[in-house]
């Protein structure tokens, strides 16, 4: 799960200042956690409190996203989600935004099988992103992460995502890099995020791939990082550097989650 957070932190300084290259300093003084990290950890907390019970997960997701997220008013919330997170009566708002996909990775670590993974993904997603594209994007990232964690090959992951979710992954990053622009939709984020993983040689290379195409860099790299961690693991030097960017509150949730679901 920390893979998604690393993608967010490394990509944070490029969200509004895209770089169309893989050649950049990986961690930088301008790197910071954003809403992507906060919500990834909120879902992790919900998974812990529900014990992975799908029937309890939606209510816990709402509670945890609000309690974990509210202390961070300036971390980069989108307009609709900002209203939701501070609402006394939060309701789904039919979003197809990529926020559903960037926060979902914890369910892949907790699920006992792929069907449970998808049920958990839908439970934590539909409380906000109840548009079919919002749910599909989250499910695709959750499924790819689960499959990577449980030994699937890149070809198997690619085939599953294409046949199950209908995303076209038959393109190279080089073919889209020049024209790719800022896109907060699941439709415009999930396929390139998965492609960035598929073209990678290791965890760091996957993050560099994702950031190098521009767009919504932190969220795109968070989605890529979730899958890449499950497939490759995260080098200790990168894990340790990322944790330095967390405050004690967020780090405590990560530690608690990894005690139950150890990172790879």
Phi, psi and omega in degrees: 000330179296340178301320177296320181292322178295317177302317178298311184296313180293322182281348188301322184281353180253359185301317180255000179224072186300149173237130182259049183207155175270357184265095177205159176293125190295302172255141187216158181298339179272357177290146179203161172282150178236193178303333180298314178294315182300317182283329173301317180286328176297318178292322176301317179296320178297320177299316179297314184290332179274349185064022182077007180283115185299324183293339180261349195288322182298312180297318179294325179298316178298311182299315185286322177298323179285313184289321178286324187276328187301328179290359184238066185294341185247027184268001174113026180300143168288161186301311181294320181290323177303315178299317182298315189290335179257008181279145174278348180220069186291131180233152176299148185232028170060039183275141170250019183287161184286357176299332178293323184280327185286339188257358197269352195299333182301328183294330180293329179282332186268337187288144180276338178205172186295320180298318178293321177304313181291321177298319177293318179301313181295325180295319182276345183269315189292348178291342175232302188267072183270008170289143180306324180287327176293319178291318181299317181298316178296316181298322181295316178293319178298316181295315180299320179294316179298313181297318178298320181294331185253027166091008178291149175280167177298320178298320179294319178296313180302312181298318180297315182294319180293315185282328183273322187247353175074013176284137176273114180251015181269064175209161176255157176297324178301327184284341181246348189304315185294322187262346185293135182226178186302128184210117183263007179277154171298321183299325182267352184251316188295312179301312178294329177296318178291320178299322179299322174292313185299328181274356189278161176251341176197182185299309182299320180297324178297316179295317179297320176304310184298315182291330186291345180268355178084209180076212180278076198302317184292318181289319178299315180289331175296316178297315178298316183298326178299313181289318184296321177299315182297327183275313187258334197084172181241126177303143184301322182296325179285317177303312183295319180295321180294318183297335178294340180272354180268149170276173187295328181294313180289321179298326180294323178293316178301314180299316179298317180294316183287342172291329180269320182234083186302142176293166183260000000 
